[in-house]
Structures are given as C-alpha cells and as structure tokens.
Amino acid sequence: MSDQELANAIRLDIAGELEAIYLYDAHAEATDNLLAKKVLRDIRDEEKQHMGELLTLLIALDPKEKELFEHGEGEVKEMMEELEKACKKR
C-alpha cells in the first residue's frame, strides 16, 4: 500500500472514529445509569484521542493535508476576529 493509499484509508478510519464519538455520546446522554454514562464518556474521549493520533499520521503521510487544515483554521480565525470586532462596536 502506498502512502497515498494509506492516507485514504486513514481518512476512512477518522470517519469511523468520528461516528463512534457521536454514538457513544448519544448513548451516554440517553441513559440515566451513572456508571454507563461515565464509561461511555470515557470511551468517547479515547476515540477523540484516536482521532488526534490518526490526524497526526495523516499529516505525516500527506503533508499537503496540514497546509489545507491550517488554511481552514486561518479562515475560521478571521471570522472570529470579524465577529469580535462587530460585537465591540455594539
């Protein structure tokens, strides 16, 4: 498997982790069982760590990915600054 093929597979893995996060969170919110809530939230948080690991691996396999992430981050920060300025004017 080439690095590009592996990067594509990692993107699918990230999607799976994200789905798992949503499911564990939904299950934790749907139950009144405090032990289940605690365990499900802990597992959810572990899935978030897996996402961080997979994103780091993805960036190592496909450095262009980092450039795109950073560009997206910059766009959001610009929007945040614009909103902050607009709120100060009010």
PyMOL Python script that loads the backbone (N, CA, C, O; Angstrom):
from pymol import cmd

cmd.read_pdbstr("""\
ATOM      1  N   MET A   1       0.859  -1.178   0.000  1.00  0.00           N
ATOM      2  CA  MET A   1       0.000   0.000   0.000  1.00  0.00           C
ATOM      3  C   MET A   1       0.902   1.236   0.000  1.00  0.00           C
ATOM      4  O   MET A   1       1.804   1.362   0.828  1.00  0.00           O
ATOM      5  N   SER A   2       0.646   2.123  -0.924  1.00  0.00           N
ATOM      6  CA  SER A   2       1.439   3.350  -0.982  1.00  0.00           C
ATOM      7  C   SER A   2       1.022   4.295   0.143  1.00  0.00           C
ATOM      8  O   SER A   2      -0.013   4.098   0.781  1.00  0.00           O
ATOM      9  N   ASP A   3       1.833   5.314   0.377  1.00  0.00           N
ATOM     10  CA  ASP A   3       1.483   6.306   1.396  1.00  0.00           C
ATOM     11  C   ASP A   3       0.161   6.993   1.065  1.00  0.00           C
ATOM     12  O   ASP A   3      -0.625   7.285   1.966  1.00  0.00           O
ATOM     13  N   GLN A   4      -0.092   7.254  -0.224  1.00  0.00           N
ATOM     14  CA  GLN A   4      -1.343   7.912  -0.614  1.00  0.00           C
ATOM     15  C   GLN A   4      -2.536   6.997  -0.372  1.00  0.00           C
ATOM     16  O   GLN A   4      -3.588   7.446   0.083  1.00  0.00           O
ATOM     17  N   GLU A   5      -2.372   5.725  -0.676  1.00  0.00           N
ATOM     18  CA  GLU A   5      -3.446   4.756  -0.413  1.00  0.00           C
ATOM     19  C   GLU A   5      -3.693   4.630   1.089  1.00  0.00           C
ATOM     20  O   GLU A   5      -4.837   4.551   1.538  1.00  0.00           O
ATOM     21  N   LEU A   6      -2.611   4.611   1.853  1.00  0.00           N
ATOM     22  CA  LEU A   6      -2.754   4.536   3.303  1.00  0.00           C
ATOM     23  C   LEU A   6      -3.414   5.800   3.845  1.00  0.00           C
ATOM     24  O   LEU A   6      -4.239   5.722   4.755  1.00  0.00           O
ATOM     25  N   ALA A   7      -3.063   6.955   3.302  1.00  0.00           N
ATOM     26  CA  ALA A   7      -3.688   8.209   3.729  1.00  0.00           C
ATOM     27  C   ALA A   7      -5.191   8.160   3.479  1.00  0.00           C
ATOM     28  O   ALA A   7      -5.973   8.612   4.315  1.00  0.00           O
ATOM     29  N   ASN A   8      -5.597   7.615   2.340  1.00  0.00           N
ATOM     30  CA  ASN A   8      -7.025   7.478   2.053  1.00  0.00           C
ATOM     31  C   ASN A   8      -7.702   6.540   3.053  1.00  0.00           C
ATOM     32  O   ASN A   8      -8.821   6.800   3.498  1.00  0.00           O
ATOM     33  N   ALA A   9      -7.019   5.452   3.401  1.00  0.00           N
ATOM     34  CA  ALA A   9      -7.562   4.522   4.395  1.00  0.00           C
ATOM     35  C   ALA A   9      -7.673   5.194   5.763  1.00  0.00           C
ATOM     36  O   ALA A   9      -8.643   4.975   6.488  1.00  0.00           O
ATOM     37  N   ILE A  10      -6.684   6.007   6.112  1.00  0.00           N
ATOM     38  CA  ILE A  10      -6.701   6.716   7.395  1.00  0.00           C
ATOM     39  C   ILE A  10      -7.873   7.690   7.438  1.00  0.00           C
ATOM     40  O   ILE A  10      -8.485   7.868   8.491  1.00  0.00           O
ATOM     41  N   ARG A  11      -8.196   8.322   6.316  1.00  0.00           N
ATOM     42  CA  ARG A  11      -9.363   9.222   6.268  1.00  0.00           C
ATOM     43  C   ARG A  11     -10.642   8.460   6.616  1.00  0.00           C
ATOM     44  O   ARG A  11     -11.509   8.979   7.320  1.00  0.00           O
ATOM     45  N   LEU A  12     -10.754   7.227   6.118  1.00  0.00           N
ATOM     46  CA  LEU A  12     -11.908   6.389   6.463  1.00  0.00           C
ATOM     47  C   LEU A  12     -11.895   6.028   7.946  1.00  0.00           C
ATOM     48  O   LEU A  12     -12.939   6.003   8.598  1.00  0.00           O
ATOM     49  N   ASP A  13     -10.704   5.749   8.469  1.00  0.00           N
ATOM     50  CA  ASP A  13     -10.581   5.446   9.898  1.00  0.00           C
ATOM     51  C   ASP A  13     -11.042   6.641  10.737  1.00  0.00           C
ATOM     52  O   ASP A  13     -11.722   6.471  11.749  1.00  0.00           O
ATOM     53  N   ILE A  14     -10.669   7.841  10.311  1.00  0.00           N
ATOM     54  CA  ILE A  14     -11.070   9.058  11.025  1.00  0.00           C
ATOM     55  C   ILE A  14     -12.590   9.195  11.016  1.00  0.00           C
ATOM     56  O   ILE A  14     -13.196   9.552  12.027  1.00  0.00           O
ATOM     57  N   ALA A  15     -13.199   8.909   9.867  1.00  0.00           N
ATOM     58  CA  ALA A  15     -14.654   8.966   9.779  1.00  0.00           C
ATOM     59  C   ALA A  15     -15.289   7.963  10.745  1.00  0.00           C
ATOM     60  O   ALA A  15     -16.301   8.264  11.377  1.00  0.00           O
ATOM     61  N   GLY A  16     -14.703   6.788  10.858  1.00  0.00           N
ATOM     62  CA  GLY A  16     -15.207   5.778  11.789  1.00  0.00           C
ATOM     63  C   GLY A  16     -15.081   6.220  13.236  1.00  0.00           C
ATOM     64  O   GLY A  16     -15.991   6.008  14.037  1.00  0.00           O
ATOM     65  N   GLU A  17     -13.965   6.829  13.566  1.00  0.00           N
ATOM     66  CA  GLU A  17     -13.771   7.325  14.933  1.00  0.00           C
ATOM     67  C   GLU A  17     -14.794   8.412  15.250  1.00  0.00           C
ATOM     68  O   GLU A  17     -15.358   8.446  16.344  1.00  0.00           O
ATOM     69  N   LEU A  18     -15.028   9.297  14.285  1.00  0.00           N
ATOM     70  CA  LEU A  18     -15.994  10.368  14.497  1.00  0.00           C
ATOM     71  C   LEU A  18     -17.396   9.804  14.710  1.00  0.00           C
ATOM     72  O   LEU A  18     -18.133  10.270  15.579  1.00  0.00           O
ATOM     73  N   GLU A  19     -17.754   8.817  13.928  1.00  0.00           N
ATOM     74  CA  GLU A  19     -19.062   8.177  14.107  1.00  0.00           C
ATOM     75  C   GLU A  19     -19.160   7.540  15.491  1.00  0.00           C
ATOM     76  O   GLU A  19     -20.186   7.659  16.162  1.00  0.00           O
ATOM     77  N   ALA A  20     -18.105   6.873  15.913  1.00  0.00           N
ATOM     78  CA  ALA A  20     -18.099   6.247  17.240  1.00  0.00           C
ATOM     79  C   ALA A  20     -18.262   7.299  18.340  1.00  0.00           C
ATOM     80  O   ALA A  20     -18.972   7.071  19.320  1.00  0.00           O
ATOM     81  N   ILE A  21     -17.612   8.437  18.177  1.00  0.00           N
ATOM     82  CA  ILE A  21     -17.740   9.520  19.164  1.00  0.00           C
ATOM     83  C   ILE A  21     -19.200   9.928  19.299  1.00  0.00           C
ATOM     84  O   ILE A  21     -19.720  10.037  20.409  1.00  0.00           O
ATOM     85  N   TYR A  22     -19.854  10.151  18.177  1.00  0.00           N
ATOM     86  CA  TYR A  22     -21.264  10.556  18.212  1.00  0.00           C
ATOM     87  C   TYR A  22     -22.140   9.490  18.851  1.00  0.00           C
ATOM     88  O   TYR A  22     -23.033   9.812  19.635  1.00  0.00           O
ATOM     89  N   LEU A  23     -21.898   8.222  18.526  1.00  0.00           N
ATOM     90  CA  LEU A  23     -22.706   7.138  19.088  1.00  0.00           C
ATOM     91  C   LEU A  23     -22.513   7.014  20.598  1.00  0.00           C
ATOM     92  O   LEU A  23     -23.493   6.932  21.338  1.00  0.00           O
ATOM     93  N   TYR A  24     -21.267   6.998  21.062  1.00  0.00           N
ATOM     94  CA  TYR A  24     -21.027   6.887  22.495  1.00  0.00           C
ATOM     95  C   TYR A  24     -21.634   8.069  23.243  1.00  0.00           C
ATOM     96  O   TYR A  24     -22.201   7.903  24.323  1.00  0.00           O
ATOM     97  N   ASP A  25     -21.513   9.250  22.669  1.00  0.00           N
ATOM     98  CA  ASP A  25     -22.076  10.440  23.300  1.00  0.00           C
ATOM     99  C   ASP A  25     -23.600  10.341  23.367  1.00  0.00           C
ATOM    100  O   ASP A  25     -24.200  10.657  24.395  1.00  0.00           O
ATOM    101  N   ALA A  26     -24.222   9.904  22.280  1.00  0.00           N
ATOM    102  CA  ALA A  26     -25.676   9.761  22.248  1.00  0.00           C
ATOM    103  C   ALA A  26     -26.134   8.726  23.273  1.00  0.00           C
ATOM    104  O   ALA A  26     -27.133   8.932  23.961  1.00  0.00           O
ATOM    105  N   HIS A  27     -25.415   7.627  23.374  1.00  0.00           N
ATOM    106  CA  HIS A  27     -25.788   6.600  24.342  1.00  0.00           C
ATOM    107  C   HIS A  27     -25.633   7.106  25.769  1.00  0.00           C
ATOM    108  O   HIS A  27     -26.468   6.824  26.628  1.00  0.00           O
ATOM    109  N   ALA A  28     -24.571   7.849  26.018  1.00  0.00           N
ATOM    110  CA  ALA A  28     -24.356   8.397  27.363  1.00  0.00           C
ATOM    111  C   ALA A  28     -25.468   9.374  27.732  1.00  0.00           C
ATOM    112  O   ALA A  28     -25.929   9.388  28.873  1.00  0.00           O
ATOM    113  N   GLU A  29     -25.896  10.181  26.780  1.00  0.00           N
ATOM    114  CA  GLU A  29     -26.954  11.158  27.050  1.00  0.00           C
ATOM    115  C   GLU A  29     -28.320  10.495  27.192  1.00  0.00           C
ATOM    116  O   GLU A  29     -29.204  11.035  27.857  1.00  0.00           O
ATOM    117  N   ALA A  30     -28.499   9.329  26.571  1.00  0.00           N
ATOM    118  CA  ALA A  30     -29.802   8.665  26.570  1.00  0.00           C
ATOM    119  C   ALA A  30     -30.071   7.848  27.829  1.00  0.00           C
ATOM    120  O   ALA A  30     -31.209   7.446  28.069  1.00  0.00           O
ATOM    121  N   THR A  31     -29.051   7.597  28.627  1.00  0.00           N
ATOM    122  CA  THR A  31     -29.243   6.749  29.796  1.00  0.00           C
ATOM    123  C   THR A  31     -29.207   7.546  31.088  1.00  0.00           C
ATOM    124  O   THR A  31     -28.578   8.600  31.177  1.00  0.00           O
ATOM    125  N   ASP A  32     -29.901   7.012  32.087  1.00  0.00           N
ATOM    126  CA  ASP A  32     -29.852   7.595  33.431  1.00  0.00           C
ATOM    127  C   ASP A  32     -28.868   6.835  34.324  1.00  0.00           C
ATOM    128  O   ASP A  32     -28.642   7.219  35.472  1.00  0.00           O
ATOM    129  N   ASN A  33     -28.287   5.758  33.796  1.00  0.00           N
ATOM    130  CA  ASN A  33     -27.358   4.938  34.554  1.00  0.00           C
ATOM    131  C   ASN A  33     -26.025   5.680  34.659  1.00  0.00           C
ATOM    132  O   ASN A  33     -25.337   5.875  33.657  1.00  0.00           O
ATOM    133  N   LEU A  34     -25.667   6.090  35.874  1.00  0.00           N
ATOM    134  CA  LEU A  34     -24.472   6.910  36.070  1.00  0.00           C
ATOM    135  C   LEU A  34     -23.188   6.178  35.703  1.00  0.00           C
ATOM    136  O   LEU A  34     -22.265   6.783  35.157  1.00  0.00           O
ATOM    137  N   LEU A  35     -23.120   4.878  35.998  1.00  0.00           N
ATOM    138  CA  LEU A  35     -21.931   4.113  35.631  1.00  0.00           C
ATOM    139  C   LEU A  35     -21.790   4.053  34.106  1.00  0.00           C
ATOM    140  O   LEU A  35     -20.706   4.263  33.563  1.00  0.00           O
ATOM    141  N   ALA A  36     -22.889   3.766  33.438  1.00  0.00           N
ATOM    142  CA  ALA A  36     -22.859   3.696  31.976  1.00  0.00           C
ATOM    143  C   ALA A  36     -22.447   5.042  31.381  1.00  0.00           C
ATOM    144  O   ALA A  36     -21.644   5.087  30.449  1.00  0.00           O
ATOM    145  N   LYS A  37     -22.991   6.139  31.913  1.00  0.00           N
ATOM    146  CA  LYS A  37     -22.612   7.471  31.437  1.00  0.00           C
ATOM    147  C   LYS A  37     -21.105   7.675  31.548  1.00  0.00           C
ATOM    148  O   LYS A  37     -20.450   8.128  30.609  1.00  0.00           O
ATOM    149  N   LYS A  38     -20.568   7.324  32.731  1.00  0.00           N
ATOM    150  CA  LYS A  38     -19.147   7.530  32.980  1.00  0.00           C
ATOM    151  C   LYS A  38     -18.299   6.700  32.020  1.00  0.00           C
ATOM    152  O   LYS A  38     -17.345   7.215  31.436  1.00  0.00           O
ATOM    153  N   VAL A  39     -18.633   5.436  31.853  1.00  0.00           N
ATOM    154  CA  VAL A  39     -17.861   4.550  30.988  1.00  0.00           C
ATOM    155  C   VAL A  39     -17.961   5.001  29.530  1.00  0.00           C
ATOM    156  O   VAL A  39     -16.950   5.078  28.832  1.00  0.00           O
ATOM    157  N   LEU A  40     -19.176   5.296  29.074  1.00  0.00           N
ATOM    158  CA  LEU A  40     -19.362   5.705  27.683  1.00  0.00           C
ATOM    159  C   LEU A  40     -18.648   7.007  27.368  1.00  0.00           C
ATOM    160  O   LEU A  40     -18.081   7.159  26.286  1.00  0.00           O
ATOM    161  N   ARG A  41     -18.669   7.941  28.296  1.00  0.00           N
ATOM    162  CA  ARG A  41     -17.965   9.211  28.077  1.00  0.00           C
ATOM    163  C   ARG A  41     -16.455   9.001  28.049  1.00  0.00           C
ATOM    164  O   ARG A  41     -15.747   9.658  27.285  1.00  0.00           O
ATOM    165  N   ASP A  42     -15.965   8.092  28.875  1.00  0.00           N
ATOM    166  CA  ASP A  42     -14.533   7.781  28.877  1.00  0.00           C
ATOM    167  C   ASP A  42     -14.123   7.157  27.542  1.00  0.00           C
ATOM    168  O   ASP A  42     -13.095   7.518  26.969  1.00  0.00           O
ATOM    169  N   ILE A  43     -14.934   6.221  27.056  1.00  0.00           N
ATOM    170  CA  ILE A  43     -14.644   5.594  25.770  1.00  0.00           C
ATOM    171  C   ILE A  43     -14.702   6.635  24.658  1.00  0.00           C
ATOM    172  O   ILE A  43     -13.857   6.640  23.763  1.00  0.00           O
ATOM    173  N   ARG A  44     -15.714   7.528  24.714  1.00  0.00           N
ATOM    174  CA  ARG A  44     -15.831   8.610  23.724  1.00  0.00           C
ATOM    175  C   ARG A  44     -14.563   9.441  23.681  1.00  0.00           C
ATOM    176  O   ARG A  44     -14.058   9.775  22.609  1.00  0.00           O
ATOM    177  N   ASP A  45     -14.055   9.769  24.860  1.00  0.00           N
ATOM    178  CA  ASP A  45     -12.849  10.596  24.921  1.00  0.00           C
ATOM    179  C   ASP A  45     -11.625   9.857  24.375  1.00  0.00           C
ATOM    180  O   ASP A  45     -10.738  10.473  23.784  1.00  0.00           O
ATOM    181  N   GLU A  46     -11.578   8.538  24.572  1.00  0.00           N
ATOM    182  CA  GLU A  46     -10.490   7.750  23.990  1.00  0.00           C
ATOM    183  C   GLU A  46     -10.567   7.788  22.463  1.00  0.00           C
ATOM    184  O   GLU A  46      -9.538   7.848  21.789  1.00  0.00           O
ATOM    185  N   GLU A  47     -11.785   7.754  21.921  1.00  0.00           N
ATOM    186  CA  GLU A  47     -11.960   7.850  20.466  1.00  0.00           C
ATOM    187  C   GLU A  47     -11.456   9.202  19.955  1.00  0.00           C
ATOM    188  O   GLU A  47     -10.889   9.287  18.865  1.00  0.00           O
ATOM    189  N   LYS A  48     -11.663  10.246  20.738  1.00  0.00           N
ATOM    190  CA  LYS A  48     -11.151  11.566  20.350  1.00  0.00           C
ATOM    191  C   LYS A  48      -9.626  11.555  20.311  1.00  0.00           C
ATOM    192  O   LYS A  48      -9.018  12.183  19.444  1.00  0.00           O
ATOM    193  N   GLN A  49      -9.011  10.841  21.252  1.00  0.00           N
ATOM    194  CA  GLN A  49      -7.550  10.710  21.228  1.00  0.00           C
ATOM    195  C   GLN A  49      -7.109   9.955  19.985  1.00  0.00           C
ATOM    196  O   GLN A  49      -6.108  10.306  19.360  1.00  0.00           O
ATOM    197  N   HIS A  50      -7.861   8.913  19.627  1.00  0.00           N
ATOM    198  CA  HIS A  50      -7.540   8.161  18.410  1.00  0.00           C
ATOM    199  C   HIS A  50      -7.603   9.078  17.190  1.00  0.00           C
ATOM    200  O   HIS A  50      -6.765   8.984  16.294  1.00  0.00           O
ATOM    201  N   MET A  51      -8.600   9.964  17.158  1.00  0.00           N
ATOM    202  CA  MET A  51      -8.696  10.903  16.041  1.00  0.00           C
ATOM    203  C   MET A  51      -7.445  11.774  15.958  1.00  0.00           C
ATOM    204  O   MET A  51      -6.923  12.017  14.870  1.00  0.00           O
ATOM    205  N   GLY A  52      -6.972  12.238  17.100  1.00  0.00           N
ATOM    206  CA  GLY A  52      -5.756  13.047  17.112  1.00  0.00           C
ATOM    207  C   GLY A  52      -4.553  12.268  16.591  1.00  0.00           C
ATOM    208  O   GLY A  52      -3.730  12.800  15.846  1.00  0.00           O
ATOM    209  N   GLU A  53      -4.464  11.013  16.988  1.00  0.00           N
ATOM    210  CA  GLU A  53      -3.369  10.168  16.509  1.00  0.00           C
ATOM    211  C   GLU A  53      -3.469   9.948  15.002  1.00  0.00           C
ATOM    212  O   GLU A  53      -2.473  10.024  14.284  1.00  0.00           O
ATOM    213  N   LEU A  54      -4.678   9.677  14.541  1.00  0.00           N
ATOM    214  CA  LEU A  54      -4.871   9.434  13.114  1.00  0.00           C
ATOM    215  C   LEU A  54      -4.624  10.693  12.289  1.00  0.00           C
ATOM    216  O   LEU A  54      -4.044  10.619  11.205  1.00  0.00           O
ATOM    217  N   LEU A  55      -5.057  11.843  12.788  1.00  0.00           N
ATOM    218  CA  LEU A  55      -4.798  13.096  12.079  1.00  0.00           C
ATOM    219  C   LEU A  55      -3.300  13.370  11.972  1.00  0.00           C
ATOM    220  O   LEU A  55      -2.813  13.815  10.933  1.00  0.00           O
ATOM    221  N   THR A  56      -2.586  13.102  13.045  1.00  0.00           N
ATOM    222  CA  THR A  56      -1.131  13.287  13.030  1.00  0.00           C
ATOM    223  C   THR A  56      -0.480  12.358  12.016  1.00  0.00           C
ATOM    224  O   THR A  56       0.420  12.765  11.282  1.00  0.00           O
ATOM    225  N   LEU A  57      -0.933  11.111  11.976  1.00  0.00           N
ATOM    226  CA  LEU A  57      -0.414  10.159  10.995  1.00  0.00           C
ATOM    227  C   LEU A  57      -0.769  10.597   9.577  1.00  0.00           C
ATOM    228  O   LEU A  57       0.058  10.500   8.671  1.00  0.00           O
ATOM    229  N   LEU A  58      -1.986  11.076   9.384  1.00  0.00           N
ATOM    230  CA  LEU A  58      -2.412  11.537   8.066  1.00  0.00           C
ATOM    231  C   LEU A  58      -1.525  12.672   7.569  1.00  0.00           C
ATOM    232  O   LEU A  58      -1.119  12.691   6.407  1.00  0.00           O
ATOM    233  N   ILE A  59      -1.232  13.606   8.449  1.00  0.00           N
ATOM    234  CA  ILE A  59      -0.369  14.733   8.073  1.00  0.00           C
ATOM    235  C   ILE A  59       1.035  14.243   7.708  1.00  0.00           C
ATOM    236  O   ILE A  59       1.665  14.770   6.791  1.00  0.00           O
ATOM    237  N   ALA A  60       1.515  13.235   8.429  1.00  0.00           N
ATOM    238  CA  ALA A  60       2.839  12.683   8.114  1.00  0.00           C
ATOM    239  C   ALA A  60       2.838  11.990   6.750  1.00  0.00           C
ATOM    240  O   ALA A  60       3.823  12.048   6.015  1.00  0.00           O
ATOM    241  N   LEU A  61       1.725  11.337   6.423  1.00  0.00           N
ATOM    242  CA  LEU A  61       1.631  10.625   5.148  1.00  0.00           C
ATOM    243  C   LEU A  61       1.351  11.561   3.973  1.00  0.00           C
ATOM    244  O   LEU A  61       1.779  11.306   2.847  1.00  0.00           O
ATOM    245  N   ASP A  62       0.626  12.647   4.250  1.00  0.00           N
ATOM    246  CA  ASP A  62       0.219  13.581   3.194  1.00  0.00           C
ATOM    247  C   ASP A  62       0.397  15.011   3.698  1.00  0.00           C
ATOM    248  O   ASP A  62      -0.562  15.621   4.170  1.00  0.00           O
ATOM    249  N   PRO A  63       1.621  15.557   3.604  1.00  0.00           N
ATOM    250  CA  PRO A  63       1.909  16.890   4.142  1.00  0.00           C
ATOM    251  C   PRO A  63       1.001  17.991   3.588  1.00  0.00           C
ATOM    252  O   PRO A  63       0.804  19.007   4.253  1.00  0.00           O
ATOM    253  N   LYS A  64       0.450  17.815   2.400  1.00  0.00           N
ATOM    254  CA  LYS A  64      -0.476  18.809   1.833  1.00  0.00           C
ATOM    255  C   LYS A  64      -1.700  18.967   2.741  1.00  0.00           C
ATOM    256  O   LYS A  64      -2.299  20.040   2.808  1.00  0.00           O
ATOM    257  N   GLU A  65      -2.056  17.902   3.425  1.00  0.00           N
ATOM    258  CA  GLU A  65      -3.200  17.910   4.337  1.00  0.00           C
ATOM    259  C   GLU A  65      -3.023  18.981   5.410  1.00  0.00           C
ATOM    260  O   GLU A  65      -3.964  19.707   5.729  1.00  0.00           O
ATOM    261  N   LYS A  66      -1.815  19.077   5.965  1.00  0.00           N
ATOM    262  CA  LYS A  66      -1.543  20.072   7.006  1.00  0.00           C
ATOM    263  C   LYS A  66      -1.752  21.482   6.466  1.00  0.00           C
ATOM    264  O   LYS A  66      -2.333  22.333   7.139  1.00  0.00           O
ATOM    265  N   GLU A  67      -1.284  21.718   5.269  1.00  0.00           N
ATOM    266  CA  GLU A  67      -1.448  23.034   4.649  1.00  0.00           C
ATOM    267  C   GLU A  67      -2.938  23.382   4.527  1.00  0.00           C
ATOM    268  O   GLU A  67      -3.343  24.511   4.805  1.00  0.00           O
ATOM    269  N   LEU A  68      -3.734  22.416   4.114  1.00  0.00           N
ATOM    270  CA  LEU A  68      -5.166  22.648   3.970  1.00  0.00           C
ATOM    271  C   LEU A  68      -5.840  22.864   5.330  1.00  0.00           C
ATOM    272  O   LEU A  68      -6.704  23.731   5.462  1.00  0.00           O
ATOM    273  N   PHE A  69      -5.453  22.088   6.327  1.00  0.00           N
ATOM    274  CA  PHE A  69      -6.004  22.272   7.677  1.00  0.00           C
ATOM    275  C   PHE A  69      -5.683  23.666   8.190  1.00  0.00           C
ATOM    276  O   PHE A  69      -6.544  24.360   8.730  1.00  0.00           O
ATOM    277  N   GLU A  70      -4.425  24.065   8.012  1.00  0.00           N
ATOM    278  CA  GLU A  70      -4.009  25.379   8.502  1.00  0.00           C
ATOM    279  C   GLU A  70      -4.733  26.506   7.767  1.00  0.00           C
ATOM    280  O   GLU A  70      -5.062  27.528   8.368  1.00  0.00           O
ATOM    281  N   HIS A  71      -4.980  26.322   6.475  1.00  0.00           N
ATOM    282  CA  HIS A  71      -5.728  27.326   5.719  1.00  0.00           C
ATOM    283  C   HIS A  71      -7.151  27.450   6.272  1.00  0.00           C
ATOM    284  O   HIS A  71      -7.657  28.555   6.469  1.00  0.00           O
ATOM    285  N   GLY A  72      -7.779  26.317   6.517  1.00  0.00           N
ATOM    286  CA  GLY A  72      -9.124  26.323   7.101  1.00  0.00           C
ATOM    287  C   GLY A  72      -9.140  26.954   8.479  1.00  0.00           C
ATOM    288  O   GLY A  72     -10.059  27.703   8.810  1.00  0.00           O
ATOM    289  N   GLU A  73      -8.134  26.659   9.280  1.00  0.00           N
ATOM    290  CA  GLU A  73      -8.027  27.253  10.615  1.00  0.00           C
ATOM    291  C   GLU A  73      -7.909  28.768  10.512  1.00  0.00           C
ATOM    292  O   GLU A  73      -8.539  29.499  11.276  1.00  0.00           O
ATOM    293  N   GLY A  74      -7.102  29.236   9.565  1.00  0.00           N
ATOM    294  CA  GLY A  74      -6.934  30.676   9.377  1.00  0.00           C
ATOM    295  C   GLY A  74      -8.240  31.351   8.994  1.00  0.00           C
ATOM    296  O   GLY A  74      -8.533  32.450   9.466  1.00  0.00           O
ATOM    297  N   GLU A  75      -9.023  30.705   8.145  1.00  0.00           N
ATOM    298  CA  GLU A  75     -10.302  31.276   7.740  1.00  0.00           C
ATOM    299  C   GLU A  75     -11.240  31.433   8.934  1.00  0.00           C
ATOM    300  O   GLU A  75     -11.905  32.458   9.081  1.00  0.00           O
ATOM    301  N   VAL A  76     -11.286  30.422   9.773  1.00  0.00           N
ATOM    302  CA  VAL A  76     -12.157  30.492  10.948  1.00  0.00           C
ATOM    303  C   VAL A  76     -11.678  31.571  11.912  1.00  0.00           C
ATOM    304  O   VAL A  76     -12.493  32.295  12.484  1.00  0.00           O
ATOM    305  N   LYS A  77     -10.375  31.685  12.096  1.00  0.00           N
ATOM    306  CA  LYS A  77      -9.842  32.721  12.983  1.00  0.00           C
ATOM    307  C   LYS A  77     -10.173  34.113  12.467  1.00  0.00           C
ATOM    308  O   LYS A  77     -10.469  35.014  13.253  1.00  0.00           O
ATOM    309  N   GLU A  78     -10.124  34.296  11.147  1.00  0.00           N
ATOM    310  CA  GLU A  78     -10.509  35.585  10.568  1.00  0.00           C
ATOM    311  C   GLU A  78     -11.973  35.895  10.869  1.00  0.00           C
ATOM    312  O   GLU A  78     -12.310  37.023  11.229  1.00  0.00           O
ATOM    313  N   MET A  79     -12.826  34.914  10.726  1.00  0.00           N
ATOM    314  CA  MET A  79     -14.248  35.098  11.015  1.00  0.00           C
ATOM    315  C   MET A  79     -14.470  35.432  12.487  1.00  0.00           C
ATOM    316  O   MET A  79     -15.303  36.274  12.823  1.00  0.00           O
ATOM    317  N   MET A  80     -13.723  34.767  13.353  1.00  0.00           N
ATOM    318  CA  MET A  80     -13.833  35.034  14.787  1.00  0.00           C
ATOM    319  C   MET A  80     -13.440  36.475  15.094  1.00  0.00           C
ATOM    320  O   MET A  80     -14.102  37.151  15.881  1.00  0.00           O
ATOM    321  N   GLU A  81     -12.363  36.940  14.472  1.00  0.00           N
ATOM    322  CA  GLU A  81     -11.913  38.315  14.686  1.00  0.00           C
ATOM    323  C   GLU A  81     -12.951  39.309  14.185  1.00  0.00           C
ATOM    324  O   GLU A  81     -13.212  40.318  14.839  1.00  0.00           O
ATOM    325  N   GLU A  82     -13.547  39.027  13.024  1.00  0.00           N
ATOM    326  CA  GLU A  82     -14.581  39.907  12.485  1.00  0.00           C
ATOM    327  C   GLU A  82     -15.777  39.984  13.428  1.00  0.00           C
ATOM    328  O   GLU A  82     -16.315  41.065  13.669  1.00  0.00           O
ATOM    329  N   LEU A  83     -16.186  38.847  13.955  1.00  0.00           N
ATOM    330  CA  LEU A  83     -17.315  38.829  14.890  1.00  0.00           C
ATOM    331  C   LEU A  83     -16.975  39.568  16.182  1.00  0.00           C
ATOM    332  O   LEU A  83     -17.805  40.291  16.734  1.00  0.00           O
ATOM    333  N   GLU A  84     -15.759  39.379  16.650  1.00  0.00           N
ATOM    334  CA  GLU A  84     -15.325  40.059  17.871  1.00  0.00           C
ATOM    335  C   GLU A  84     -15.357  41.571  17.665  1.00  0.00           C
ATOM    336  O   GLU A  84     -15.816  42.305  18.541  1.00  0.00           O
ATOM    337  N   LYS A  85     -14.876  42.039  16.526  1.00  0.00           N
ATOM    338  CA  LYS A  85     -14.897  43.471  16.223  1.00  0.00           C
ATOM    339  C   LYS A  85     -16.323  43.984  16.128  1.00  0.00           C
ATOM    340  O   LYS A  85     -16.632  45.069  16.620  1.00  0.00           O
ATOM    341  N   ALA A  86     -17.193  43.203  15.496  1.00  0.00           N
ATOM    342  CA  ALA A  86     -18.594  43.618  15.352  1.00  0.00           C
ATOM    343  C   ALA A  86     -19.276  43.704  16.709  1.00  0.00           C
ATOM    344  O   ALA A  86     -20.092  44.596  16.940  1.00  0.00           O
ATOM    345  N   CYS A  87     -18.951  42.789  17.599  1.00  0.00           N
ATOM    346  CA  CYS A  87     -19.561  42.789  18.939  1.00  0.00           C
ATOM    347  C   CYS A  87     -19.077  43.994  19.756  1.00  0.00           C
ATOM    348  O   CYS A  87     -19.835  44.559  20.545  1.00  0.00           O
ATOM    349  N   LYS A  88     -17.824  44.379  19.565  1.00  0.00           N
ATOM    350  CA  LYS A  88     -17.271  45.536  20.295  1.00  0.00           C
ATOM    351  C   LYS A  88     -17.902  46.837  19.837  1.00  0.00           C
ATOM    352  O   LYS A  88     -18.011  47.779  20.622  1.00  0.00           O
ATOM    353  N   LYS A  89     -18.320  46.907  18.575  1.00  0.00           N
ATOM    354  CA  LYS A  89     -18.931  48.118  18.038  1.00  0.00           C
ATOM    355  C   LYS A  89     -20.335  48.331  18.575  1.00  0.00           C
ATOM    356  O   LYS A  89     -20.844  49.451  18.537  1.00  0.00           O
ATOM    357  N   ARG A  90     -20.963  47.288  19.070  1.00  0.00           N
ATOM    358  CA  ARG A  90     -22.341  47.381  19.550  1.00  0.00           C
ATOM    359  C   ARG A  90     -22.416  47.990  20.910  1.00  0.00           C
ATOM    360  O   ARG A  90     -23.507  48.140  21.460  1.00  0.00           O
TER     361      ARG A  90
END
""", "prot")
cmd.dss("prot")
cmd.show_as("cartoon", "prot")
cmd.util.cbc("prot")
cmd.orient("prot")
